[in-house]
Amino acid sequence: MSRPVWTGAIGFGHMHVPVRLYGAVSPRQVQFHLLHDAEGARIQQKRVCSADGEEVPFEHVVKGYEIRPGRYVEVTRGELEAFDPLASRTVDLEDFIELSEIDPILFDTTYHVMPGEKALRPYATLAMALRASGRAGIGRLVMHLKGHLCVVWPHGRGLVLSTLHYADEVISQDSFPELSLPTPRPVETEVEAVLRAVEARAVDFEPQRYQDTHRERLLGFLERRAQKHGVREVPPEAPAPEARVEEVQVPRVAREGRAAGRREVREPATRGSLRVRPQAARESRERTPRPRGGKKKS
């Protein structure tokens, strides 16, 4: 089983039911990746600072709200989570309505509601009560740092929760000039002809009858293309660049002296290794400054 997307409780009055939310829909769209046409490597999308062009690690990314053009107020994840602590982990059911009263355009995302630990009995009690009443509960949910209006209703053997769009988020049809024009009166005979065609194809809705034929044709095309043209193997990713180490500038004379000393104490060269010429070593020792008050070391 996948991990829950939200953990909290549903409550109203004296009832408190610990629950977990799981995604009710798993999209099966054909996903494409971006590749480099020259070598077939994956294209990576990185967080880049617009000021200096440097990549920014995730731990240095903060949220900001634009108060005025070019002016942002920064907030942390902890501040947003603690903004409404009472509602962050509880769905308080405020009203109970008939599900058919909700305009379908308001539905957003649906989740399966599963009982939390040791909450099977109150979960079953709430599900049975909602099923007997024929109503659904309207509440508020805070998930992913955003507040949602939601509806909870019995479905199958359990409960489901759907987030709803707020009324001010729906684009009104009045904003489209096409629908503001005078509507011509339809011809009755044409309406009757369309009505007969509708009645001839009237069936009970069964979701299993409808398949994603576009996805099936696309997958078949990709399989045929792979057999005909072959596939490209993605090359291994390049190693991460090593941290640059600042070099300390050493005077040339001292640098050559240390190099000569290392060559003097090197063990005798074996076959295939680089031999040091005696003349070059002697010239290097002559260029090395001698310490004051001391004798030359052998």
Summary of the structure (lengths in Angstrom):
residues: 298
radius of gyration: 36.2
end to end distance: 75.2
largest distance: 122.5
contacts: 551
relative contact order: 0.11
helix: 33%
strand: 24%
